Amino acid sequence: MNRTDRKLHALAAAADQDLLDPLAGFVDLAGLREAVEDLTKAFAPLGRVQHTVAAKACGLAPVLRYLADLGIDAEVASPGETAVAEAAGLRGVRLVLDSPAKTTAELAHALAEGTAINADNFQELARLDDLVDHPRSVLGLRINPQVGAGRIGDTSTATSTSKFGIPLRDNRTAVLDAFARRPWLTRLHVHVGSQGCPPELMADGVAAIHALAEEINDRVGYRQVTSLDLGGGLPVNFASEDPGPTYADYVTTLLAKVPALADGHYTFVTEFGRSLLAKNGFLVSTVEYTKVSGGRPIAVTHAGAQVAARTVLQPEHWPLRLTALDAHGRPKTGPEVPQDIAGPLCFAGDLLAKERPLPLLEPGDLVVAHDTGAYYFGAHYAYNTLPRPAVHGFTVSERGDVRFTPIRRAQSLAELVADAGAEHVGALPEA
């Protein structure tokens, strides 16, 4: 059964089981398994590869555990992501720590655990000098290859002035010296960007660090650099069910640019997030009210910037496909009418889509936001103190029977009140 058919079965079953009111997220577990199979098969020509999922893309412990059971480790970039990954059973060598702002405490914890670390800058290297004795961790250095930007500036991390990594053109000699002085530094890391960055641009970044690794090893006289962390960032096609560039396409592009990647001299790390998760998740919201303003129909839903901040604030870069369903989870029929799909937040721009042609929505109908399995569940925006929605995993049998598994329950009002500092009510001095 393909992804589209699984989604249709799941939507009807979720409506029947009252899982959709007022807002919920869903993860296609079979789709995740298929994505992992595609990833591992595609990278097989490169030999030994540690595949990690970027925890920022969907930092939900059950999802990380499910992927871990499929052989996917985790890339973490904060104390919170580290704690969630460790709670999911991923520790030590199954984690890679990346962040431009690691504290000494974070570094010490990673070293004690044996977690791999990619240092972001020379000051972080100096901090590691004070912490490293006989490290169990694989230690690397993040390089900005300065190969340029993709279509979306905010997700392009290899520009000439990017905040990430050490800019290579500006510091090549210093990088060579840093490795020569630190025999425990054995990895190079690169991440050119994600959405909007074509595979060819990412391959340029990989080519740059491969050449740098060869130069370092030639200079020190032995193979000091033994692994290359290729970052993540394969773009996703949000316009249709077609996924966009595949992992096989990307590996073909990499090997065309750098055939020596397959020579067995290096092991590799990947850090994909969006490309693993996006197509395997979706959000569903109830239409609470409808109205007409200035001749334009508006459907007020419960899905806005709190779950889709990028789409609401940068719709030109992050448009989502939407589907209109009736209250039973069946596709609505009828003439398509341009209408605004509004969220619940108290600012005028909180629109999931503007003038989107859909069958005219009515109260009680449902709106599906597709391709939201990455970032939309975990990157909650707390405007108006709205609760985080429930997230459910699902599987569909060949007969069409749907089984839901809880991933995260909806946040309660009591939890929201606690987050708002309720325990300290009365603690401020009298005015």
N, C-alpha and C positions, 0 to 999 in steps of 0.2 A: 504494500500500500504506500503510495507516495505522500509527500508532505501535505499537499493540498487536501487530499482525501482524509488524512488523519486530522487535519485542522477542522474540517467540516463535521466529522463525527464528534470531535471533542467539544465544539461549540454547542451542538445540539444537546449533548449530554450535560454540559455545564449549565445550560439554561434549565434543563429538566431537574437538575439537582440543586438549583438556586445558588450557584457559585458566582454569579455574575453581578449581583447587586451590592453596592453601586459600581464597583470597579475591581477588577482582578487581573492578575497576570498569569500566563500559562507557559510552560516549557515542554516542548516535544522531546521526550527522552530518547525515542528511536532516532529522531533527527540528529541529536547530539552524538549518538553512537555512530551514525553514518558519517558525520563530519570528522570524527576522530579517525575512522577507518580511511577516509580520503586523505587526511593529513599524513598519517603514518605511511601509507602506501606511496604517496607522492615523494616523500623525503627519503625513501629507502635507498636511492642511488648515492646519497651522501654518506652512507655508513652509519656511524653511531650518532644518534640525535636524541637529546633530551627535550621533549616537547613540554612546554608549560603553557598554562592559560593565564592571561593577564587578569589578576583578581579584580582589578578596577572595573572590568567589563561586566561582571556579575558576581559580586562578592558575597554570595549566599552559600553558607556552609554545606547544605545538602548538595548543591550543584557542584561545588568543588570536590566533595567526596565522591559523587557519581563519576566525575571526570577522572579523579584519582584512581578509581577502580578500573577505569579503562586505560590506565597507564599515563595519564596526563598530570604532570606536576604543576606548580603554581609560581607565577612571578608576582611579587608583592612590592608595594611602594609606600607603605606607611605602617606604623605600629598596629593600627586597626586591622589592615589587611593581613598582616602577619598573624595576629591573634586569631582571626577567623579561619585562616588556612590551617593553623596549628590545631584549632578546635575540630577541623574537618579531618584531622589525621595526617596532615602534610607537614613534616618537620625536617630539619637538617638538610640533607642532600636533595630532598624533594622540593626545596624552595630556592628561588633566586631573588635577592633583594636589590631593587633599583629604586632610587629616589634622588632628587637633587638636594635634599635637605635632611639627610640622615643625622640623627643625634649620636653622640658618643655612646649613649645607653643602647640605642638600636644596633650600632656596630658591634658592641660587646656581646649583646644577646645573640646576634647572628654568628659571631665567631665561636661562642660557646656551644651553639647548636650544630655547627658545621654547615650552616647555610651559605650558599654562594653569594658573593657581594660584587657588584659592579660599582666601583668608585666613580663619582661624577666629576671630580676636579682635583687639582693638585693639593688644595688644602685638606681635602678628605684623605688623600694618600698620606699626607703628613700625619693626620690623626691615626690612620691605620699603622703607621710606623711605630707609634707609641703602644698600640694594642696587640700587634702581631708578635707571636713568639714562634711556635711551631704550628701554623694554622692547619686545621682540618678542612677549612673552607677553601673552595676555589675562589681566587681573588682576581678580579679583572678591572679594566679601565674603560669607561664609556667614552667613545670618540665621536665627535661631530664631524662627519666627513665634508660638510659644507658643500653639498652637491645641489642645493637649491630647494625650492618650495613646490608643493603640489597645488591643486586647485583651491584648497582651503588653508589659509594661513595658520589658523589656530591648531591644526593638526599636522603641521609640517614642522619637523623637529631637526632638520639638517640644513637650515638656512645659515647665512653667514653670521647672523647675530642671535641664534637660538640660545635659550637659557640652559639647554641640556648638553652635558658632556664637555669635553675639551676640544675646541676648534682646531682641526688638524692643520690647516694651512698656516695658522698663526703660531703653532707650537710643535711642529714636527720634531725638531731637534730636542726640545724639552721632553717630549714623550719618549723618544729613544733613550735619553738619559735616565728617565724615571724607571724604565724597565731594566736597564743595565745595573742600576743600584738596588733593585728589588727582585731577587730570584724567585720570590714567592708570588710575583705578579705573572700569571700564566694565561690570562684570557683577555681578549678584546671584545668590546660590545659596541654595537651600532644600532640605531633605530632612526630611520629616515622620516617616518611619519605613518599616518594611517589613512583614514578616509580622504579621498581626493588625491592620494599619491599613487601614481601608476607603478606597476611592478618594475618597469624599466628604471625608474628613479631609485627604487629600493635596491635594485641590483647594482647601480652605480655606487651606492654606499657600501654594500658588501664587498665589491671589488676594491674599494679604497682600504678597508681594514684587512682584507686578505693580503694586499700588497704591503701594508704596514707590518703585518705579522711576519711576512717573509723577510722584510728589512730588519726587524728586531732580531729575529733568529740568526740572520747572517752576521749581524754586528756582534752578538754575544758568543757566537760560535757553537751554539747548540739549539735544540728546539725548545726554547723557554716557553713561547706561546704555543699552547697545545689545543686550545679550543676557541671557537668564535661564536659569540652570542649574536644571532641575526635579528634580534628584536622581533617586532610583530608588524601589524598594520596592513594586512591585505585588505584592499577596499571591498565593500559590499555594494551590490546593486539594489537600491531601495525602490526602483521603478517597477519591478515585476518579480515573479517567483524565481526567475533566473538568478543564480547566485552572483554572477559577475566573474572576474578572474578566479580560476580554481587554483588549488595548491599545486596541481600538476603543471598548470600554465606557469606559475611562479618559479617552480624548480627548473622548468625548461628555460625560462628567461635567465635564471641565475647561472646555469651551466653554460649557456651560450655566451654569457659575459665573462665567466670565470670557470673554464673547464677544470682547473686544478682543484676545485672544491671536492671533486669526487676521487682525489688521488689517495685518500686515507691518511693524510698527514695531520688532519685536524678532526676533532669532534665538534659537535654543534649544539646550540640551544635555540629554540624558537619560543616566541612569547605572543602567540596569536590570541586575540580576544574577540573582537567584533565578528571576524570571519567564522569563528567556531559557533558563536552564540546567537547572532542577530536573527538569522533566518529561522531559528528554532524556538522563537518566543513571540508572543503577541499579547497585547492588552485589550480588554473588553470593558466598555463603560455603558451604563444605562443612560438613555436620554431622559433627563429629568423634566425639562420644559422645552417648548418651542415658541417662537414668536416671529414677527416680521417687523423689521426696522428699515425705514427708507426703501421699502419694496424688496428688501433682501431677507429670505428666511434664515433664521438662526436656531440651531439646536444646542441647548445648554446641557453639557455632559459633565461627568466627574473626572475626565482625563484632560488635564491642562499642564501648565508648566511644572507642577509639583512632580510629575512623572516624565515629562517630555520637555525639559527646559531648552535643550538645543533646538528642537523643532519649533517651539514657540518663539524663541528669541532670534534664531537664525533660519527661518523657513526656506531661504534660498539655498542653503547648504544641506539641510536635514529634513526634506519633505518626507512624509510617510504615506504609504498607501492605506486607504481607509475603505472598509466595507460596511454597508448598512444591512442590519439583520432585524427581523421582527423579534418579539419578546420570547419566542420559542427557539431562537438561535438559527432561524432559517433565512437565507438571503431574501432581502426585500425586492419586490418587482415594481414596475411602473416607470414612468418617464423620469429621466434624471433632471434634477433641478439644482442650479448653482446655489449653495447654501454655506453659511459659516458654521463650523463645528467648534463651539466655544467650550472652554474649560471653566472650572468653578472659582478661579482666583479673582481677586478684586483689583484687576487692572485690565484696561480695555484691550490690550494686545494679547491676552490669554486665549489664543485661538490655535487649535490643533490643525485647522485648515481654513482657508479663506476662499469663498466662492467655489467650493468643491462640488462638481456635479455628482449627485447621488439621488437615488429615489427619495422622495420627500420624507423626512424623518418626523416621527410623532412621539409624544411621551410614552415611555415604556419600551421603545425600540432600543436596539443595541448598536454600538459603533465599535468595530474591530480596528485596532491600529497594528498593522503587520510589521514584521521585521524588528521587533522591539526587545528581543531576547538579550541584547547587550546594552548596557548603560541605563536603559529605561527603568529597570526594576530596582537597581541599586543606587542610582544617583538622585536621591530624593531631594527636592527643593522644599524647604519647610515654610514657605510663604503661606499666610493665613492659618498656620498650625493645622494643616490637613494630615490625616494619618497615612502611613505607608500602607498600600493595599496588600491583600493576601496574594501569594504566588503559589500555584499548583503545578506539579509535574503530571504528565499524563502519558499513558501508553494505550494503543488501540490494537485489538486483536484482528486477525484476518476476517473474522465474522463481523467486525465493526463494534465490538464491545469495548467500552472505554473505562479505564481505571485511573482514578486521580490519586495522587500522593501529595500530602502537604509539604511545601518547601518553606514557606513563611506564612504565619497567620497574620491577619490584618492587625495593625497597631491599635491598641485600645485607647480610649479617651484617658483612662487612668495613667497610661504610659506617657501620653502627651503632656498631661499635667505634671508628671514627675520631671519630664525633660524641661519644663518651663520653670523649674526651681521651686516647686511647691513646698519642699521640705524646709525652705528658708523663708517662707512667708512670716512676716513679723520680725525678721532679723535686722532689717534696716532701721536706723535711728529715726525717731519721730521727727516729722518735718517741723 
